[in-house]
Amino acid sequence: MSKFVRFFIVLAISTMFLAGCGRDNKQNNTATNKNFVVVTSFYPMYISTINITRDVPGVEVINMTKPQTGCLHDYQLVPDDVQKLEKASAFVVNGAGMAAFMDKAVKQQPKLKIVDASKGIVLLKNESGEENPHVWVSVSNAIIQVKNIAEQLAALDPANAEKYKSNADVYTKKLESLREDMHSNLDNVKTKNIITFHEAFPYFAKEFNLNIIDVIEREPGTEPSPKELEETISKVKQLKVKALFVEPQYPAKAAEVIAKETGAKVFILNPAVTGESKPDAYDDYIIIMKKNLDVLKEALQ
């Protein structure tokens, strides 16, 4: 066989090999594009969802907002949010009226599959009749939300349904243990009357039989008027309230004024609405609630 013929044989085999590699790469890209992408609206939903999807192959969880964003009462979508939602196979939201931006998101992405974590939860209302969306702050409601998310993801991604449910069971047991521990420590506390920073804790208070006698700021960032401050100070003195609870996400100026006038102490209670960007955040909600328990034990005994 001549050198010329051998050259063409080698060239032909090389071409066939490269073509084969090209097909493999294309198939790998297609598989990547078929990954099930779950976008979560904010940090509490992210924590629940990463526990439910833990170690499930081909499932990616992205939190739409930054972990320090906090509650989404007046949140407005930004271009980066829209880009994330465009590739979402499912969008996990708190529901219960938390996010006004949802209508806009649905209009922009009509095929977007919404997972409502608060489905079936009985909502509390404030004095104005408005429903309170902070359901996750109650451990019992957080358990319901985990089950809701797992059930709805299983319906959207049947191939991984059993894994979602299995993971949800594991995480639910952790939350049930947390709830039992908190009840054993809080059910018999001497002090039941508390004042909170804003309306993030009614579900929590209901679960642990605490009495929120006043709220310092109905809407975060809207400081109480001098008259409202005076009324709160009067209530604290009259009912001998010992503890004022502020949130780490907001300044505590008004609470400090009330404390100075009444002798009540200021404590930090975390609604578990913000966190840190880290891959191992699975137990963040539980860690935050355990810290809350320590604070409450000190404040209410």
Order of alpha helices (4+ residues) and beta strands (2+ residues): alpha-beta-alpha-beta-alpha-beta-alpha-beta-alpha-alpha-beta-alpha-beta-alpha-beta-alpha-beta-alpha
